[in-house]
Amino acid sequence: MEDAARAIVLATFTGFEGEIVWDETKPDWQPRGMLDVIRAEKEFGLRAKGGLRKG
């Protein structure tokens, strides 16, 4: 999912009605290397049951 689409989905879920403004001088989201879902499952037994939209 692209950053813009992710922002719209999150805004919808949270009821945010303001303007989304991109600051091009800042990095986009969390670095991909920091999100390790395999480790979360292995270490803590956590596993997503569905995607973000499904909840």
C-alpha positions as CSV (number, residue, x, y, z in Angstrom):
1,M,0.0,0.0,0.0
2,E,1.4,3.4,-0.9
3,D,1.9,6.0,1.7
4,A,-0.9,8.3,0.4
5,A,-3.4,5.4,0.4
6,R,-2.3,4.3,3.9
7,A,-2.8,7.8,5.2
8,I,-6.3,7.9,3.7
9,V,-7.2,4.6,5.2
10,L,-5.9,5.6,8.7
11,A,-7.7,9.0,8.4
12,T,-11.0,7.1,7.6
13,F,-10.6,4.7,10.5
14,T,-9.8,7.4,13.0
15,G,-12.5,9.9,11.8
16,F,-9.9,12.5,10.9
17,E,-11.4,15.2,8.8
18,G,-8.5,17.6,8.5
19,E,-6.1,18.1,5.7
20,I,-3.2,15.7,5.2
21,V,0.0,17.6,4.3
22,W,3.2,15.9,3.2
23,D,6.5,17.3,4.5
24,E,8.9,16.2,1.8
25,T,11.9,17.0,4.0
26,K,11.0,14.1,6.4
27,P,11.4,10.4,5.8
28,D,8.4,8.4,4.7
29,W,6.8,6.3,7.5
30,Q,8.8,3.7,9.5
31,P,11.9,2.3,7.8
32,R,11.0,-1.1,6.3
33,G,13.8,-2.9,8.1
34,M,12.3,-2.0,11.5
35,L,9.1,-4.0,10.8
36,D,9.8,-7.7,11.3
37,V,6.5,-9.6,11.5
38,I,8.2,-12.9,11.3
39,R,10.1,-12.1,14.5
40,A,7.0,-10.9,16.2
41,E,5.3,-14.2,15.5
42,K,8.4,-16.2,16.5
43,E,9.1,-14.3,19.7
44,F,5.6,-13.5,20.9
45,G,3.2,-15.7,19.0
46,L,1.6,-12.6,17.4
47,R,0.1,-13.0,13.9
48,A,-2.2,-10.8,12.0
49,K,-5.6,-12.4,11.2
50,G,-6.4,-10.0,8.4
51,G,-5.2,-6.9,6.6
52,L,-5.5,-3.3,7.9
53,R,-8.8,-2.7,6.2
54,K,-10.3,-5.9,7.5
55,G,-9.2,-5.1,11.0
